Amino acid sequence: MIIVAVGFLIIASVCAAVLTVAVKNVAFRRNWVGQAMPHHGHDGPIPRLGGISVFVTVLVVGSAMAFLPVPWTAAESARLIAVFVAGGIVFAIGLWDDFSPIFPLGKAVVEVVAAVVLYLGGFRIESLPPIAGSLSAPLSFTVTVLWVLGITNAFNLIDGLDGLASGSALISSIALGILFTTAGRPEFAVLSFVLAGALAGFLKFNFSPAVIFLGDCGSLFVGLMMSALGLMLFSCIKSPAVTLIPLLVFGLPVLDTVLAIVRRTLKQQPIYMPDREHMHHQLLARGFSVPGAAILLYGISAFFCATGVLLVSVPDHSTLLLSLPLVCFASCFVGFGYHKYVPELQKLSSIEIRAMRDERGDRVLKPRRLDTAKRSRINKEQQAAEPALSGMARGTRERQTTGVAFSDD
């Protein structure tokens, strides 16, 4: 089955690469391109319809799974159909949003509909060991819908840097394929590798310097697929840490989303309002190049995925392994400067630590206080960006003269 899964991955990769080139050419020919927005780190018109190639590849190559020599049951067939239907729903609303921006609440309602389709198709969280035992039907439905909403939008939120969302999802897909293989669920292992192949083929054109973006149609579809496959892990994995393993597999987007919610709550601003303080923005502000920041974040994603896989294969060290993500979260919270929004820790933000080299090349750490003029300039820049960010949050972007104004939240 491993050979079959690798074969599907290669086929999906080739199909996605060919389709991505075709979508890019059509987008430029028809002027379906978008302009860089204040919270993006990219200049110039670039197509934001790359999700089309990923969606079509997963749908076509994934449908070929029906010919696998696997004894399909009615329940398994229903689950696969539910995945494709729910994925098609969020892909459609994302594509609409790419051409004509939709208010976040409207997209959330459609995502709830997709979550209901998954729930009816058998994708459910029915227990949360060791937190809770068997969940009642209403509670199971609520937790399942919240999970789908959270993971779907988590991948949408990190789609702000060349290759970040697609690369992180690629790493998570491979981890999912490994976990499903060890759990004896070949159909979902193959589906995970099909998704990984589609993302690998697309990533060739999405990595810095990107010539095409996923767009909302792609990031929402990938997030929906991840949430559905994560739901299956709850019922497949036999481990005391089964509740946390799916969260670890999606560690990077979950970490960035949690930090964004905490940060925006502490700043007393709507959690759906875009800003330039995501992890990738912080790395760029500290002098990292775009590919350098992406590769570093790939490493964080791989760290979380490896921890999740190890929790299944080395359950005896679960306490140690579970402590590592918590340390990573705390380090990111302080390292990226989000502690400055906590009143009790504001004094820490008044000191900057910068590296200076002496004549001999040795690195010396020297504290430096932010001067008043620099603070004033930073505040003015943030205030100047607020109107543009608020306008995007309301979905009132204007059409650009060079093409369609696409969204990429």
C-alpha positions in Angstrom: 0.0 0.0 0.0 3.0 2.3 0.6 4.0 1.9 -3.1 0.4 2.7 -4.2 0.3 5.8 -1.9 3.6 7.1 -3.3 2.3 6.5 -6.8 -0.8 8.6 -6.1 1.4 11.3 -4.6 3.6 11.5 -7.8 0.6 11.5 -10.1 -1.1 14.2 -8.1 2.1 16.3 -8.1 2.4 16.2 -11.8 -1.3 16.9 -12.4 -1.2 19.9 -10.0 2.0 21.3 -11.6 0.4 21.1 -15.1 -2.9 22.6 -13.9 -1.1 25.4 -12.0 0.7 26.5 -15.2 -2.6 26.5 -17.1 -4.5 28.4 -14.4 -1.7 31.0 -14.2 -1.7 31.6 -17.9 -5.4 31.9 -18.1 -5.5 34.3 -15.2 -2.9 36.6 -16.8 -4.6 36.4 -20.1 -8.0 37.4 -18.7 -6.5 39.9 -16.2 -7.7 37.9 -13.2 -5.0 39.1 -11.0 -5.0 40.9 -7.6 -3.0 43.7 -6.1 -0.9 43.5 -3.0 -2.8 44.7 0.1 -1.2 46.5 3.2 -1.0 43.2 5.2 0.7 41.3 2.4 4.4 41.2 1.8 4.2 41.0 -2.0 4.3 43.6 -4.7 2.7 43.6 -8.2 -0.3 41.8 -9.7 -0.3 38.1 -9.1 -3.1 35.5 -9.7 -4.7 34.3 -6.6 -6.5 31.3 -8.1 -4.0 28.6 -7.5 -6.5 26.8 -5.3 -8.3 25.7 -8.5 -5.4 23.4 -9.5 -5.2 21.9 -6.0 -9.0 21.4 -5.8 -9.2 19.8 -9.3 -6.2 17.5 -8.7 -7.6 16.2 -5.4 -11.0 15.7 -6.8 -9.9 13.9 -10.0 -7.0 11.9 -8.6 -8.8 11.2 -5.3 -11.8 9.8 -7.2 -9.5 7.2 -8.7 -9.2 5.7 -5.2 -12.5 3.9 -6.0 -10.4 1.5 -8.2 -8.1 0.6 -5.4 -8.2 -3.1 -4.3 -9.7 -2.2 -1.0 -12.9 -3.7 0.4 -15.0 -0.5 0.5 -17.9 -0.4 3.0 -20.9 1.8 2.7 -19.7 4.0 5.6 -16.3 4.5 4.0 -17.8 5.5 0.7 -20.2 7.9 2.4 -17.2 9.6 4.2 -15.3 10.0 1.0 -18.3 11.5 -0.7 -18.9 13.8 2.2 -15.3 15.0 2.1 -15.5 16.0 -1.6 -18.9 17.6 -1.2 -17.8 19.7 1.8 -14.6 20.6 0.1 -16.5 21.7 -3.0 -18.7 23.9 -0.8 -15.9 25.9 0.8 -14.0 26.0 -2.5 -17.0 27.6 -4.2 -17.4 30.3 -1.4 -13.6 30.9 -1.5 -13.6 31.4 -5.2 -16.5 33.8 -4.9 -14.6 35.7 -2.3 -11.5 35.8 -4.5 -13.5 37.7 -7.2 -16.0 39.6 -5.0 -15.0 40.0 -1.3 -17.5 38.6 1.2 -18.0 39.6 4.8 -16.4 37.1 7.2 -19.7 36.2 8.7 -21.0 35.1 5.3 -18.0 32.7 4.8 -18.4 31.4 8.3 -22.0 30.4 7.7 -21.1 28.5 4.6 -18.2 26.8 6.5 -20.8 25.7 9.1 -22.8 24.1 6.3 -19.7 22.2 5.1 -19.1 21.1 8.7 -22.7 19.8 8.9 -22.1 17.8 5.7 -19.0 16.2 7.3 -20.9 15.5 10.5 -23.7 13.7 8.6 -21.1 11.8 6.6 -19.6 10.3 9.7 -16.8 12.8 10.6 -17.4 13.3 14.3 -15.7 13.9 17.5 -17.5 11.6 19.9 -15.1 11.5 22.8 -12.1 13.6 24.1 -10.0 11.3 26.2 -8.6 12.0 28.8 -10.6 15.3 29.0 -14.0 13.7 28.6 -15.5 10.4 27.8 -18.3 9.8 25.4 -19.9 13.1 24.3 -23.7 13.6 23.9 -25.0 14.1 20.4 -25.5 17.9 20.7 -22.1 18.4 22.3 -20.4 16.1 19.7 -22.0 18.2 16.9 -20.9 21.5 18.5 -17.3 20.4 19.0 -17.1 19.0 15.5 -18.4 22.2 13.9 -16.0 24.3 16.0 -13.1 22.0 15.0 -13.9 22.4 11.3 -14.3 26.2 11.6 -11.0 26.5 13.6 -8.8 24.3 11.4 -10.2 25.6 8.1 -9.6 29.3 9.0 -6.2 28.5 10.6 -4.8 27.5 7.3 -6.5 30.6 5.7 -4.8 32.9 8.3 -1.2 31.7 7.6 -1.6 32.2 3.9 0.3 35.5 3.9 3.8 34.5 2.8 5.1 32.9 -0.3 4.7 29.1 0.1 3.8 29.2 3.8 0.3 27.7 3.8 0.9 25.2 1.0 4.3 24.1 2.5 2.9 23.7 6.0 -0.1 21.8 4.7 2.2 19.6 2.6 4.2 18.6 5.8 0.9 18.0 7.7 -0.5 15.9 4.9 2.6 13.6 4.9 2.3 13.2 8.7 -1.4 12.4 8.3 -0.5 9.8 5.7 2.0 8.1 8.0 -0.5 8.1 10.9 -3.3 6.6 8.8 -0.9 4.0 7.5 0.1 2.9 11.0 -3.6 3.0 12.1 -4.6 0.6 9.2 -6.8 3.1 7.3 -5.3 2.9 3.7 -8.1 4.9 2.1 -7.4 8.0 4.2 -3.7 7.4 4.0 -3.9 7.5 0.2 -6.2 10.6 0.3 -3.6 12.3 2.5 -0.8 11.6 0.0 -3.0 12.7 -2.9 -3.4 16.1 -1.1 0.3 16.1 -0.4 1.1 15.5 -4.0 -1.3 18.3 -5.2 0.4 20.7 -2.7 3.9 19.7 -3.8 3.1 20.3 -7.5 1.6 23.7 -6.6 4.4 24.7 -4.2 6.9 24.7 -7.0 5.2 27.9 -8.3 4.1 29.2 -4.9 7.5 29.3 -3.2 9.4 32.5 -3.2 9.3 34.3 -5.5 5.7 33.2 -6.0 4.1 33.5 -9.4 0.6 32.4 -8.1 -1.2 32.3 -4.8 -3.6 29.8 -3.3 -6.3 32.5 -2.8 -9.2 31.9 -0.5 -10.5 29.1 -2.7 -7.3 27.2 -2.1 -6.6 28.0 1.5 -10.2 27.3 2.6 -10.3 24.0 0.6 -7.0 22.8 2.0 -8.1 23.8 5.6 -11.3 21.9 5.1 -9.5 18.8 3.9 -7.2 19.0 6.9 -10.0 19.4 9.3 -11.8 16.4 7.9 -8.7 14.2 8.0 -8.0 15.4 11.5 -11.5 14.3 12.5 -10.8 10.8 11.3 -7.7 10.7 13.5 -9.9 11.0 16.6 -11.5 7.7 15.7 -8.5 5.9 14.3 -5.6 6.6 16.7 -5.3 4.5 19.8 -3.2 6.6 22.1 -3.8 8.3 25.5 -3.0 11.6 23.7 -5.4 11.1 20.9 -7.1 14.5 21.6 -3.9 16.4 21.1 -2.3 14.5 18.2 -4.5 16.2 15.4 -3.7 19.6 17.0 0.0 18.8 16.8 -0.2 17.7 13.2 -1.6 21.1 12.4 0.7 22.8 15.0 2.0 25.8 12.9 -1.4 27.2 11.8 -3.0 26.4 15.2 -0.1 28.1 17.0 -0.3 31.2 14.7 -4.1 31.3 15.1 -4.0 31.1 18.9 -1.3 33.8 19.0 -3.4 36.0 16.7 -6.6 35.6 18.9 -4.6 36.3 22.1 -2.8 39.3 20.5 -6.0 40.9 19.0 -7.9 40.2 22.2 -5.2 41.9 24.3 -5.2 44.8 21.8 -9.0 45.0 22.1 -9.6 44.7 18.3 -11.8 42.3 16.3 -10.2 38.9 15.9 -11.1 38.9 12.2 -9.3 42.2 11.5 -6.1 41.5 9.4 -2.8 42.8 10.8 0.9 42.6 10.1 1.9 40.8 13.3 1.6 37.2 12.3 4.7 35.0 12.9 5.9 35.4 9.3 5.5 39.2 9.5 7.6 39.2 12.7 10.3 37.2 11.1 10.4 39.5 8.1 10.6 42.5 10.4 13.6 41.0 12.1 15.6 40.8 8.8 14.7 37.3 7.6 14.3 36.9 3.8 10.9 35.6 2.5 12.3 32.1 1.7 14.3 32.1 5.0 11.2 32.9 7.1 9.2 30.2 5.2 11.9 27.5 5.8 12.1 28.4 9.5 8.4 28.0 9.8 8.5 24.8 7.9 10.9 23.6 10.6 8.4 24.5 13.3 5.6 22.7 11.4 7.8 19.6 11.0 8.7 19.7 14.7 5.0 19.6 15.7 4.2 16.9 13.2 7.1 14.7 14.4 5.9 15.2 17.9 2.4 14.0 17.0 3.8 10.9 15.2 6.1 10.1 18.1 3.1 10.3 20.6 1.6 7.3 18.8 4.8 5.3 18.4 6.4 6.2 21.8 3.5 6.6 24.2 5.7 6.0 27.3 7.2 9.5 26.9 3.9 11.3 26.3 4.4 13.7 29.2 7.8 14.9 27.9 6.6 15.1 24.3 3.5 17.1 25.3 5.5 19.6 27.2 7.6 20.5 24.1 4.7 22.2 22.2 3.8 24.2 25.3 7.4 25.4 25.6 7.3 26.3 21.9 4.1 28.3 22.3 5.5 30.2 25.3 8.8 30.9 23.4 6.9 32.2 20.4 4.6 34.4 22.5 7.6 36.1 24.1 10.0 35.8 21.2 7.7 37.6 18.8 7.0 40.3 21.3 3.3 39.6 22.0 3.9 39.9 25.7 4.0 43.7 25.3 0.2 43.6 25.1 0.0 42.3 28.7 0.0 45.3 31.1 2.1 43.4 33.7 4.8 42.6 31.1 4.8 46.0 29.3 8.1 47.0 30.9 9.8 44.2 29.0 8.8 45.7 25.6 10.7 49.0 26.4 14.0 47.2 26.1 15.3 45.9 22.8 18.2 43.4 22.6 20.2 43.8 19.4 23.3 41.9 18.3 26.5 43.9 17.6 29.8 42.6 16.4 33.0 44.0 17.7 36.2 44.4 15.6 37.2 40.8 16.3 33.8 39.5 15.0 32.6 38.4 18.4 28.8 38.8 19.0 27.9 41.1 21.9 24.4 41.6 23.2 23.7 45.2 24.2 20.4 46.5 25.6 19.0 49.6 23.9 15.9 51.6 24.8 13.6 52.7 22.1 13.9 56.4 21.7 10.8 58.7 21.7 11.1 59.6 18.0 11.2 56.0 16.9 8.1 55.1 19.0 6.3 58.1 17.5 7.1 56.9 14.0 6.0 53.4 14.6 2.7 54.6 16.1 2.1 56.8 13.1 2.7 53.9 10.7 0.3 51.7 12.5 -2.4 54.4 12.6 -2.0 55.0 8.9 -2.5 51.3 8.1 -5.7 51.0 10.2 -8.2 52.5 7.7 -7.0 50.2 5.0 -7.2 47.1 7.2 -10.6 48.1 8.5 -11.9 48.5 4.9 -10.6 45.0 4.0 -12.3 43.5 7.1 -15.7 45.0 5.9 -15.1 43.5 2.5 -15.2 47.0 0.7 -12.1 46.7 -1.3 -12.2 48.7 -4.6 -11.4 47.2 -8.0 -7.9 47.9 -9.1 -7.2 49.4 -12.6 -4.9 46.6 -13.5 -7.2 43.7 -12.7 -9.7 42.2 -10.2 -9.0 43.0 -6.5 -8.7 39.6 -5.0 -8.8 38.9 -1.2 -6.1 36.9 0.6 -6.8 37.2 4.3 
